[in-house]
Amino acid sequence: MTATDAAAAAIVVILPPRERFRAGDAGAVALTVRDFVGASRWRERITVFGGEPEHFEEISYRHVPARLHWLLGRNLAYVLACAAAVRATAAMLIEVHNRVLLALRLKARFPGRKVSLHLHNDPWSMQGAKSLAERRRLLQELDAIYCVSQFVRERLLAGLDGVDSHHVHVIHNALRAAPAVDLARKKQQVVYAGRFIPEKGVLELAQALAQTLPRFPDWRAVFLGAWGFGHVAGRSDYEQQVYAALNDVATQVDFRGHVPQGVVMEVFAESAIALSPSTGVDAFNRAAIEAMDQGCATIVSTQGGLRELGGDAAIRVDPVSATTLAAALTRLMGDAGYRASVARACQARVHALFNLDEQVRRLDAVRASLLQGG
């Protein structure tokens, strides 16, 4: 295939079957796909496939319903639907997001086409990649694997010494850099955006805020999110524990549930401090770089990819507990100069390392190599 042919080749990007690809409730995977497609030099030759009918209007999209899912199971039904949809295209590159078995099955059905897998989670926790043998199979059968962090790449390759890994690439989630933030206009506000599940450290954060907010009566805390996408806020026992922990400072806390991505960014833009205090393995937290990009002095844990995400710019807490989070919050809330220096360092780190144009350039270079037979 010549360079001209490669430029003209179609690329199909496949979302997980239940991924919402719309402004109202898009998650990290959907937002990353939207941004990466929009910035790619192959934008006009890329079509996104997904299991949900609604989509971002600016992106070429095809709804791929998993018919007969009640009989076959949703995963197999989606594989068959995607295979039929791919067969009807001229796509020579198929990129599958976060579904290992889907990528392998499509490669088996289309051996003459290139198939890549974009990993957004720790592979050790994913169906089809939990064992050493399964991960070896991935490297042997797929044409490329994109990892959202070096942490994910290391987990994928752990124990596979001697296996060819030249086609395993780190492509970070990335953002279009925000303008320099006027920190003087920031509100005395702490924000958490994400799921309300134990692995995200939300209860420890609530307990920390219960200690710190009484000492800073002019400060407020805002929580964005719920147990999971599509869930009404407050329905889980865990969320009720979070609410109870903050009962004594309820007048300083605002629980807003799920809000559109645009609102999340507005809250980050106006807030002085943000936190991503995960206690479980976090492959790469998009909300953390969004907060850093918007000039929030950001506190992160050291779990998974958060260590490399925050670097020396964010405040890293290890271990995550009410005590350690309260100490980090107290220093930031009580020292405006220190808070401003952390905020500026956080924004500078995102601009330098998680720049959308640079990450898409790297992804497009891999695509070019695959389409040219590399």
Secondary structure, DSSP 8 states (H G I E B T S, - for coil): --HHHHHH--EEEE--TT--BSTTT--HHHHHHHHHHHHSTTGGGEEEEESSS-B-TTS-EEE---TTHHHH-HHHHHHHHHHHHHHTS--SEEEEES-HHHHHHHHHH-TTSEEEEEE-S-GGGSTT-SSHHHHHHHHHH-SEEEESSHHHHHHHHTT-TTS--TTEEE----B-------GGG-EEEEEEES--SGGGTHHHHHHHHHHHGGG-TT-EEEEE--SSTT--TT-SHHHHHHHHHTGGGGGGEEE--S--HHHHHHHHHHEEEEEE--SS--S--HHHHHHHHTT-EEEEE-STTHHHHHTTTSEEESS--HHHHHHHHHHHHH-HHHHHHHHHHHHHHHHHHSBHHHHHHHHHHHHHHHHTT-
